[in-house]
């Protein structure tokens, strides 16, 4: 029985077979002229969920930062350091993608 993940999930495009995930199909968030270059504040260190909540109104979109900044955020929790500059997609861009 195949089931879909919620549109806010990083696994949305990855099918489920029986009771396990199939081969991962990564979601893409391409660069956009509306992206904001953000310097991370101390309150967001190790907390992509808090940043997602403040920017997008839900902590479920924490993975967006890792996907958009793959070269900087290998580990989306541990690599979120104060002073790091990351690109943040606009709320409109995310709304179009999910």
ABEGO torsion letter per residue (X at the ends): XBBBBBAABAAAABBBBEABBBBBBBBBBBBBAABBBBBBBAAABGBAAAAAAAAAGBAAAAAAAAAABAAABABAAAABBBGBBBBBBBAAAAAAAX
